[in-house]
Amino acid sequence: MEIWINPACSKCRSALSLLDAEKAEYTVRRYLEDPPSAAEIRDVLSRLGLEPWDITRTGEGAAGELGLSGWPRDPDSRERWIEALAAHPILIQRPIITADDGHAVVGRTEDAVRSVL
């Protein structure tokens, strides 16, 4: 499995600690240093069963600068949101864990992280 993290994030550190405690095999992706492409974001959204606005950190400064609060949340605007996430990875909710079986979770809770084990 792969986990997208920001090392400064306490939720990411907690998820890593839990994965380590369970002796899970995983690859770390520091997504701010190695941003996902729009195609990778589309894939993760499909695996999560979510829309791009569902994994957007709207409280980030970049969200305000882009005016995301005024963007429509509809199918016609989906690609605009995905392109914004690809261009500004700080906006991506974290951590995101992609499991080997094809599904993914936003691992902000212990239960979410355990669901991929």
DOTORLO-201316 format. One record per residue: x, z, y of N, C-alpha, C in turn. Coordinates in steps of 0.02 Angstrom, whole numbers, plus 50000, padded with zeros to 5 digits. Example, Ala and Ser with C-alpha at 12.3 -4.5 7.8 and 13.67 -1.06 7.14 Angstrom:
residues 2
<rec n_u="50660" n_w="50390" n_v="49716" ca_u="50615" ca_w="50390" ca_v="49775" c_u="50660" c_w="50390" c_v="49835"/>
<rec n_u="50642" n_w="50354" n_v="49888" ca_u="50684" ca_w="50357" ca_v="49947" c_u="50645" c_w="50394" c_v="50002"/>
***
This chain:
residues 117
<rec n_u="50042" n_w="50000" n_v="49942" ca_u="50000" ca_w="50000" ca_v="50000" c_u="50044" c_w="50000" c_v="50062"/>
<rec n_u="50013" n_w="49983" n_v="50117" ca_u="50049" ca_w="49982" ca_v="50181" c_u="50010" c_w="50026" c_v="50230"/>
<rec n_u="50047" n_w="50061" n_v="50273" ca_u="50016" ca_w="50103" ca_v="50324" c_u="50044" c_w="50083" c_v="50392"/>
<rec n_u="49998" n_w="50066" n_v="50437" ca_u="50018" ca_w="50049" ca_v="50506" c_u="50018" c_w="50114" c_v="50546"/>
<rec n_u="50076" n_w="50130" n_v="50574" ca_u="50082" ca_w="50194" ca_v="50610" c_u="50115" c_w="50186" c_v="50678"/>
<rec n_u="50103" n_w="50236" n_v="50718" ca_u="50140" ca_w="50250" ca_v="50779" c_u="50171" c_w="50318" c_v="50766"/>
<rec n_u="50237" n_w="50324" n_v="50762" ca_u="50268" ca_w="50388" ca_v="50744" c_u="50251" c_w="50445" c_v="50793"/>
<rec n_u="50230" n_w="50429" n_v="50853" ca_u="50212" ca_w="50481" ca_v="50902" c_u="50142" c_w="50509" c_v="50890"/>
<rec n_u="50105" n_w="50480" n_v="50843" ca_u="50035" ca_w="50498" ca_v="50830" c_u="50031" c_w="50553" c_v="50777"/>
<rec n_u="49997" n_w="50608" n_v="50793" ca_u="49991" ca_w="50663" ca_v="50745" c_u="49950" c_w="50643" c_v="50684"/>
<rec n_u="49899" n_w="50601" n_v="50693" ca_u="49858" ca_w="50579" ca_v="50636" c_u="49900" c_w="50537" c_v="50588"/>
<rec n_u="49945" n_w="50497" n_v="50616" ca_u="49990" ca_w="50456" ca_v="50574" c_u="50037" c_w="50501" c_v="50534"/>
<rec n_u="50066" n_w="50550" n_v="50568" ca_u="50111" ca_w="50596" ca_v="50534" c_u="50075" c_w="50635" c_v="50479"/>
<rec n_u="50013" n_w="50655" n_v="50492" ca_u="49974" ca_w="50691" ca_v="50441" c_u="49960" c_w="50646" c_v="50381"/>
<rec n_u="49943" n_w="50583" n_v="50394" ca_u="49930" ca_w="50537" ca_v="50339" c_u="49992" c_w="50526" c_v="50297"/>
<rec n_u="50049" n_w="50518" n_v="50330" ca_u="50112" ca_w="50510" ca_v="50293" c_u="50128" c_w="50572" c_v="50251"/>
<rec n_u="50117" n_w="50631" n_v="50279" ca_u="50130" ca_w="50693" ca_v="50242" c_u="50086" c_w="50696" c_v="50179"/>
<rec n_u="50023" n_w="50677" n_v="50186" ca_u="49978" ca_w="50678" ca_v="50129" c_u="50000" c_w="50627" c_v="50076"/>
<rec n_u="50017" n_w="50567" n_v="50098" ca_u="50040" ca_w="50516" ca_v="50051" c_u="50103" c_w="50540" c_v="50015"/>
<rec n_u="50149" n_w="50571" n_v="50052" ca_u="50210" ca_w="50597" ca_v="50021" c_u="50194" c_w="50653" c_v="49971"/>
<rec n_u="50149" n_w="50698" n_v="49990" ca_u="50130" ca_w="50754" ca_v="49946" c_u="50099" c_w="50728" c_v="49881"/>
<rec n_u="50065" n_w="50672" n_v="49885" ca_u="50033" ca_w="50642" ca_v="49826" c_u="50079" c_w="50594" c_v="49790"/>
<rec n_u="50141" n_w="50588" n_v="49815" ca_u="50192" ca_w="50543" ca_v="49786" c_u="50168" c_w="50470" c_v="49782"/>
<rec n_u="50132" n_w="50451" n_v="49834" ca_u="50107" ca_w="50382" ca_v="49837" c_u="50163" c_w="50335" c_v="49857"/>
<rec n_u="50161" n_w="50275" n_v="49832" ca_u="50209" ca_w="50224" ca_v="49852" c_u="50178" c_w="50184" c_v="49908"/>
<rec n_u="50214" n_w="50177" n_v="49963" ca_u="50188" ca_w="50141" ca_v="50021" c_u="50245" c_w="50114" c_v="50063"/>
<rec n_u="50226" n_w="50067" n_v="50105" ca_u="50272" ca_w="50038" ca_v="50154" c_u="50247" c_w="50057" c_v="50223"/>
<rec n_u="50292" n_w="50078" n_v="50265" ca_u="50274" ca_w="50096" ca_v="50334" c_u="50284" c_w="50035" c_v="50379"/>
<rec n_u="50234" n_w="50022" n_v="50419" ca_u="50239" ca_w="49970" ca_v="50470" c_u="50228" c_w="50003" c_v="50538"/>
<rec n_u="50280" n_w="50005" n_v="50578" ca_u="50274" ca_w="50030" ca_v="50646" c_u="50245" c_w="49974" c_v="50688"/>
<rec n_u="50180" n_w="49973" n_v="50692" ca_u="50145" ca_w="49915" ca_v="50719" c_u="50157" c_w="49902" c_v="50793"/>
<rec n_u="50183" n_w="49950" n_v="50829" ca_u="50201" ca_w="49937" ca_v="50900" c_u="50266" c_w="49897" c_v="50904"/>
<rec n_u="50310" n_w="49908" n_v="50856" ca_u="50374" ca_w="49871" ca_v="50853" c_u="50366" c_w="49805" c_v="50815"/>
<rec n_u="50320" n_w="49803" n_v="50767" ca_u="50308" ca_w="49745" ca_v="50725" c_u="50233" c_w="49730" c_v="50726"/>
<rec n_u="50209" n_w="49703" n_v="50783" ca_u="50137" ca_w="49695" ca_v="50792" c_u="50106" c_w="49646" c_v="50742"/>
<rec n_u="50046" n_w="49662" n_v="50720" ca_u="50012" ca_w="49615" ca_v="50675" c_u="49988" c_w="49554" c_v="50714"/>
<rec n_u="49986" n_w="49499" n_v="50679" ca_u="49960" ca_w="49437" ca_v="50708" c_u="49884" c_w="49440" c_v="50710"/>
<rec n_u="49855" n_w="49394" n_v="50745" ca_u="49782" ca_w="49389" ca_v="50746" c_u="49755" c_w="49379" c_v="50675"/>
<rec n_u="49790" n_w="49338" n_v="50635" ca_u="49768" ca_w="49326" ca_v="50566" c_u="49771" c_w="49391" c_v="50525"/>
<rec n_u="49823" n_w="49431" n_v="50535" ca_u="49828" ca_w="49495" ca_v="50498" c_u="49773" c_w="49542" c_v="50520"/>
<rec n_u="49757" n_w="49542" n_v="50584" ca_u="49703" ca_w="49585" ca_v="50609" c_u="49636" c_w="49563" c_v="50579"/>
<rec n_u="49624" n_w="49498" n_v="50576" ca_u="49563" ca_w="49472" ca_v="50545" c_u="49559" c_w="49496" c_v="50472"/>
<rec n_u="49615" n_w="49491" n_v="50436" ca_u="49616" ca_w="49512" ca_v="50366" c_u="49601" c_w="49587" c_v="50360"/>
<rec n_u="49632" n_w="49627" n_v="50401" ca_u="49621" ca_w="49699" ca_v="50398" c_u="49549" c_w="49716" c_v="50415"/>
<rec n_u="49521" n_w="49682" n_v="50465" ca_u="49451" ca_w="49694" ca_v="50483" c_u="49405" c_w="49678" c_v="50425"/>
<rec n_u="49419" n_w="49623" n_v="50390" ca_u="49379" ca_w="49605" ca_v="50332" c_u="49384" c_w="49658" c_v="50278"/>
<rec n_u="49445" n_w="49683" n_v="50267" ca_u="49456" ca_w="49734" ca_v="50216" c_u="49423" c_w="49800" c_v="50236"/>
<rec n_u="49422" n_w="49815" n_v="50301" ca_u="49391" ca_w="49876" ca_v="50326" c_u="49315" c_w="49870" c_v="50328"/>
<rec n_u="49290" n_w="49808" n_v="50334" ca_u="49218" ca_w="49799" ca_v="50344" c_u="49197" c_w="49818" c_v="50414"/>
<rec n_u="49243" n_w="49809" n_v="50462" ca_u="49230" ca_w="49828" ca_v="50531" c_u="49239" c_w="49769" c_v="50578"/>
<rec n_u="49218" n_w="49779" n_v="50639" ca_u="49228" ca_w="49730" ca_v="50692" c_u="49287" c_w="49753" c_v="50736"/>
<rec n_u="49317" n_w="49707" n_v="50774" ca_u="49376" ca_w="49726" ca_v="50813" c_u="49363" c_w="49783" c_v="50863"/>
<rec n_u="49305" n_w="49785" n_v="50892" ca_u="49289" ca_w="49839" ca_v="50939" c_u="49284" c_w="49906" c_v="50905"/>
<rec n_u="49273" n_w="49906" n_v="50838" ca_u="49270" ca_w="49968" ca_v="50800" c_u="49338" c_w="50001" c_v="50791"/>
<rec n_u="49391" n_w="49961" n_v="50796" ca_u="49459" ca_w="49989" ca_v="50787" c_u="49499" c_w="49986" c_v="50852"/>
<rec n_u="49464" n_w="49980" n_v="50908" ca_u="49498" ca_w="49976" ca_v="50973" c_u="49499" c_w="50044" c_v="51006"/>
<rec n_u="49558" n_w="50062" n_v="51029" ca_u="49567" ca_w="50125" ca_v="51065" c_u="49550" c_w="50112" c_v="51138"/>
<rec n_u="49487" n_w="50121" n_v="51155" ca_u="49463" ca_w="50104" ca_v="51222" c_u="49487" c_w="50151" c_v="51277"/>
<rec n_u="49516" n_w="50208" n_v="51258" ca_u="49541" ca_w="50255" ca_v="51307" c_u="49612" c_w="50240" c_v="51330"/>
<rec n_u="49644" n_w="50191" n_v="51299" ca_u="49712" ca_w="50173" ca_v="51319" c_u="49713" c_w="50138" c_v="51387"/>
<rec n_u="49767" n_w="50145" n_v="51423" ca_u="49774" ca_w="50113" ca_v="51488" c_u="49765" c_w="50038" c_v="51485"/>
<rec n_u="49791" n_w="50007" n_v="51432" ca_u="49785" ca_w="49934" ca_v="51425" c_u="49712" c_w="49914" c_v="51419"/>
<rec n_u="49670" n_w="49956" n_v="51389" ca_u="49599" ca_w="49940" ca_v="51384" c_u="49567" c_w="49938" c_v="51453"/>
<rec n_u="49585" n_w="49985" n_v="51495" ca_u="49560" ca_w="49986" ca_v="51563" c_u="49583" c_w="49926" c_v="51602"/>
<rec n_u="49648" n_w="49909" n_v="51594" ca_u="49675" ca_w="49852" ca_v="51630" c_u="49640" c_w="49787" c_v="51610"/>
<rec n_u="49623" n_w="49781" n_v="51547" ca_u="49588" ca_w="49721" ca_v="51522" c_u="49514" c_w="49722" c_v="51537"/>
<rec n_u="49487" n_w="49780" n_v="51554" ca_u="49415" ca_w="49786" ca_v="51566" c_u="49374" c_w="49784" c_v="51503"/>
<rec n_u="49402" n_w="49809" n_v="51448" ca_u="49368" ca_w="49805" ca_v="51383" c_u="49298" c_w="49837" c_v="51383"/>
<rec n_u="49288" n_w="49887" n_v="51424" ca_u="49222" ca_w="49920" ca_v="51424" c_u="49166" c_w="49872" c_v="51443"/>
<rec n_u="49183" n_w="49819" n_v="51478" ca_u="49133" ca_w="49770" ca_v="51498" c_u="49128" c_w="49710" c_v="51452"/>
<rec n_u="49170" n_w="49707" n_v="51400" ca_u="49169" ca_w="49650" ca_v="51355" c_u="49109" c_w="49655" c_v="51308"/>
<rec n_u="49076" n_w="49599" n_v="51296" ca_u="49022" ca_w="49600" ca_v="51246" c_u="49048" c_w="49615" c_v="51176"/>
<rec n_u="49006" n_w="49647" n_v="51138" ca_u="49023" ca_w="49662" ca_v="51068" c_u="48976" c_w="49621" c_v="51024"/>
<rec n_u="48992" n_w="49558" n_v="51020" ca_u="48949" ca_w="49512" ca_v="50983" c_u="48993" c_w="49459" c_v="50949"/>
<rec n_u="48963" n_w="49421" n_v="50902" ca_u="49003" ca_w="49371" ca_v="50865" c_u="49040" c_w="49321" c_v="50910"/>
<rec n_u="49010" n_w="49302" n_v="50965" ca_u="49043" ca_w="49254" ca_v="51010" c_u="49106" c_w="49282" c_v="51043"/>
<rec n_u="49110" n_w="49348" n_v="51048" ca_u="49167" ca_w="49381" ca_v="51081" c_u="49219" c_w="49408" c_v="51032"/>
<rec n_u="49205" n_w="49402" n_v="50968" ca_u="49249" ca_w="49431" ca_v="50916" c_u="49321" c_w="49408" c_v="50923"/>
<rec n_u="49332" n_w="49343" n_v="50930" ca_u="49401" ca_w="49318" ca_v="50934" c_u="49437" c_w="49343" c_v="50997"/>
<rec n_u="49400" n_w="49350" n_v="51051" ca_u="49431" ca_w="49377" ca_v="51112" c_u="49457" c_w="49448" c_v="51100"/>
<rec n_u="49418" n_w="49488" n_v="51065" ca_u="49440" ca_w="49556" ca_v="51048" c_u="49501" c_w="49555" c_v="51002"/>
<rec n_u="49500" n_w="49511" n_v="50952" ca_u="49556" ca_w="49507" ca_v="50905" c_u="49620" c_w="49485" c_v="50941"/>
<rec n_u="49615" n_w="49437" n_v="50985" ca_u="49673" ca_w="49415" ca_v="51023" c_u="49699" c_w="49471" c_v="51068"/>
<rec n_u="49655" n_w="49511" n_v="51096" ca_u="49676" ca_w="49568" ca_v="51137" c_u="49714" c_w="49619" c_v="51095"/>
<rec n_u="49691" n_w="49632" n_v="51035" ca_u="49725" ca_w="49680" ca_v="50991" c_u="49794" c_w="49653" c_v="50971"/>
<rec n_u="49798" n_w="49588" n_v="50957" ca_u="49862" ca_w="49558" ca_v="50939" c_u="49911" c_w="49560" c_v="50997"/>
<rec n_u="49886" n_w="49548" n_v="51057" ca_u="49929" ca_w="49548" ca_v="51117" c_u="49947" c_w="49618" c_v="51141"/>
<rec n_u="49905" n_w="49666" n_v="51126" ca_u="49915" ca_w="49736" ca_v="51149" c_u="49904" c_w="49783" c_v="51090"/>
<rec n_u="49952" n_w="49786" n_v="51043" ca_u="49941" ca_w="49826" ca_v="50982" c_u="49930" c_w="49900" c_v="50995"/>
<rec n_u="49947" n_w="49925" n_v="51053" ca_u="49934" ca_w="49996" ca_v="51070" c_u="49858" c_w="50010" c_v="51066"/>
<rec n_u="49818" n_w="49957" n_v="51071" ca_u="49746" ca_w="49965" ca_v="51069" c_u="49718" c_w="49974" c_v="50998"/>
<rec n_u="49759" n_w="49963" n_v="50947" ca_u="49735" ca_w="49967" ca_v="50878" c_u="49732" c_w="50040" c_v="50855"/>
<rec n_u="49674" n_w="50059" n_v="50830" ca_u="49665" ca_w="50126" ca_v="50802" c_u="49716" c_w="50138" c_v="50747"/>
<rec n_u="49736" n_w="50199" n_v="50738" ca_u="49788" ca_w="50214" ca_v="50689" c_u="49774" c_w="50281" c_v="50655"/>
<rec n_u="49802" n_w="50290" n_v="50597" ca_u="49838" ca_w="50242" ca_v="50555" c_u="49788" c_w="50199" c_v="50516"/>
<rec n_u="49809" n_w="50139" n_v="50500" ca_u="49770" ca_w="50096" ca_v="50456" c_u="49809" c_w="50089" c_v="50391"/>
<rec n_u="49775" n_w="50102" n_v="50337" ca_u="49806" ca_w="50098" ca_v="50271" c_u="49773" c_w="50042" c_v="50231"/>
<rec n_u="49813" n_w="49995" n_v="50208" ca_u="49788" ca_w="49941" ca_v="50166" c_u="49810" c_w="49956" c_v="50095"/>
<rec n_u="49761" n_w="49961" n_v="50052" ca_u="49774" ca_w="49979" ca_v="49982" c_u="49788" c_w="49916" c_v="49941"/>
<rec n_u="49823" n_w="49926" n_v="49886" ca_u="49840" ca_w="49871" ca_v="49841" c_u="49778" c_w="49840" c_v="49809"/>
<rec n_u="49724" n_w="49878" n_v="49805" ca_u="49663" ca_w="49851" ca_v="49773" c_u="49621" c_w="49808" c_v="49820"/>
<rec n_u="49645" n_w="49799" n_v="49881" ca_u="49610" ca_w="49754" ca_v="49928" c_u="49571" c_w="49787" c_v="49983"/>
<rec n_u="49556" n_w="49851" n_v="49977" ca_u="49519" ca_w="49882" ca_v="50032" c_u="49566" c_w="49916" c_v="50081"/>
<rec n_u="49538" n_w="49939" n_v="50135" ca_u="49578" ca_w="49972" ca_v="50187" c_u="49537" c_w="50027" c_v="50218"/>
<rec n_u="49572" n_w="50074" n_v="50250" ca_u="49539" ca_w="50128" ca_v="50286" c_u="49576" c_w="50143" c_v="50350"/>
<rec n_u="49540" n_w="50170" n_v="50398" ca_u="49571" ca_w="50200" ca_v="50456" c_u="49581" c_w="50273" c_v="50435"/>
<rec n_u="49644" n_w="50292" n_v="50425" ca_u="49660" ca_w="50356" ca_v="50394" c_u="49665" c_w="50414" c_v="50442"/>
<rec n_u="49614" n_w="50426" n_v="50481" ca_u="49616" ca_w="50480" ca_v="50529" c_u="49594" c_w="50547" c_v="50499"/>
<rec n_u="49567" n_w="50546" n_v="50439" ca_u="49548" ca_w="50608" ca_v="50405" c_u="49581" c_w="50611" c_v="50337"/>
<rec n_u="49586" n_w="50671" n_v="50311" ca_u="49615" ca_w="50680" ca_v="50244" c_u="49574" c_w="50643" c_v="50192"/>
<rec n_u="49507" n_w="50646" n_v="50198" ca_u="49464" ca_w="50612" ca_v="50150" c_u="49476" c_w="50536" c_v="50151"/>
<rec n_u="49485" n_w="50508" n_v="50211" ca_u="49496" ca_w="50436" ca_v="50216" c_u="49562" c_w="50417" c_v="50182"/>
<rec n_u="49613" n_w="50457" n_v="50194" ca_u="49679" ca_w="50442" ca_v="50163" c_u="49673" c_w="50448" c_v="50087"/>
<rec n_u="49640" n_w="50501" n_v="50064" ca_u="49633" ca_w="50510" ca_v="49992" c_u="49594" c_w="50453" c_v="49959"/>
<rec n_u="49551" n_w="50421" n_v="49996" ca_u="49509" ca_w="50368" ca_v="49967" c_u="49550" c_w="50307" c_v="49945"/>
<rec n_u="49612" n_w="50301" n_v="49968" ca_u="49655" ca_w="50245" ca_v="49948" c_u="49703" c_w="50264" c_v="49892"/>
<rec n_u="49704" n_w="50326" n_v="49873" ca_u="49750" ca_w="50349" ca_v="49820" c_u="49723" c_w="50334" c_v="49751"/>
***
